[in-house]
Amino acid sequence: MNSIRFLFDKNTWQEIFGSIGKNKTRTIITVIGVLWGIFIYIALAGAAKGMDNGFEKNFETVAKNSIWAWSQSTSIPYAGFKTGRTLRIKVKDAEVLKNRIPEIQYIAPVNTKGAFGGASALTVRGIKSNSYAVYGYFPEIAKIATQKIYDNGRFINDEDIAQARKVCVIGERTQQELFDEDEDPIGAYIRVENIYFQVVGVHKFTQTTPFGTDGDIFIPFTTFKKLYNTGDEIFNKIMGFADGITFLSLIVGVATILAGVIGIGNILLISVKERTKELGIRRALGATPREVRSLIILESVFLTMIAGIVGIILGAGVLSIINNLTKDINFPYTNPTVPIPFVLGALAIMIILGTLIGSIPAQRAVSIKPIDALREE
Amino acid sequence: MIEIKDLHKSYKMGSNVLHVLKGIDFTVEEGELVAIMGSSGSGKSTLLNILGMLDVADSGEYTLDGVPIKNLNETKAANYRNKFLGFVFQSFNLINYKSAMENVALPLYYQRVPRKERQERALKYLEQVGLKEWATHLPSELSGGQNQRVAIARAMASEPKVLLADEPTGALDSTTSYEVMDLIQKINDQGNTILVVTHEDDIAHMCKRIVYLKDGVIVEDKKVKQVRASEYV
């Protein structure tokens, strides 16, 4: 109870403001460390959220009631198998799902090469060549994620699948890079990794996956399977990309805050050494060890909080500037906000760390006998 | 007011043990103005530190205003210091970033006196030492004699039972020293008990009683005719 009263006592804070306000250089240097930390944290977390939102916005061409499924490794043991087994979704799993869950309207297995990880496919037409990501699609994908095809062209159809035709739908950029401006790509042949494909359509680029580009080449799933002989395995990891960025920025941000708070602790430690005499005088005048300790810890927490709040404001400012700059360019970056729990969490971390780090110099301050402190010159 | 019996204190200096106080018996009545004299190393500062509860004796009894001072932990000592004692140091020991008034008000802060009242009382004591118009000045803006007067005002602000002054004139020239002693005498005239540690004979003779310390024992304890410092000012 006593300590609560102490904490909310106006006199306590007047004493702390006095000490902080009259040692301005020390205060400013101390604050900068944490301010920088929280600023980086907010800027990173906000930018990650902005990219996340950006991707989500681009996903709007994807049916709202659609889900993307992919496999990763197991995280709990099952039926005698240990954890960490790599699972693979098989094409026949799609059939099983469709049969078991009649509510599924469309199901479209997807395979890809070069979209993430692996090398993309070298594509040649005449003397022009470039590398593009290749996707094996079923026609049903168009029911889930709208595919806009330019006039005269078409998307992959059931016949293509049944016969594993060597046909492809190319991207706008692919067209620009492989064909002359006045050439009609429809019906032309391009060589994708030593196999000739007939171009049946050009797709207008819309972001349907986080990694889709305007250069992607779509071929029938069955053709993909023959070509790469891996067709049974479907996407391992599609998304989780934006999540990864968010997670990374969280770790970097927290680490930066930690570094800043340790900086505060460091400077307080030096300042306690400088203030040995002052603290000795205070104790000679009747300050109890507890009052001296509280003074140092509260100073630490208070400085950390001030630095944190200013850092949050600056970080938010920078985020809104970036948002304005990227408004008109095609970059997946929308509405970069930092979730309130992140901000509150950061503040909580700062208070806790501020208390912990402040208690080191505080303990040091009271471990010196007042008589020795007074002798200090 | 103060009663000590058979006080011993020794310090360890590496493998040597330095016996500083070798059995001090000593009584001070209320309203006395006592000078403790001795050469350096005689133990006079150690005695004052123990009386001020800044240091702890190895053995012996110490009673202050009827309260036995023993089994002191830091918190208890701090509370006793705040309640019973006012300190004046040779090097003033003012807090350099606080104004004269804030320095004087500091002991009252630790007595949990509200801010308004703290300031009023601080001003009252600054007025008594003739520094009311300097209240907002920092110690660095004041002369040595003024700083010591601020320190005396601070020591008196908590209305202590005993004022302990450790070489209060040690850092001052003789004119300023007499001004400070004049102030100390006036405070004593109001009935306050004051102990002054000094090694200057003229300062000691401005007190009412002189206790000589040599090698950790009291060699002489005599009442003297007080020389008024105001004669020199």
Interface residues (C-beta under 8 A of the other chain):
Chain A: K10 N11 Q14 E15 G18 S19 K22 N23 K277 E278 G280 I281 R282 R283 A284 L285 G286 A287 T288 P289 R290 E291 V366 K369 P370 I371 L374
Chain B: N49 G52 L54 D55 E74 T75 A78 N79 R81 N82 K83 F87 F89 N93 L94 I95 N96 Y97 K98 E102 L106 P107 Y109 Y110 Q111 R112 P114 R115 R154 S158
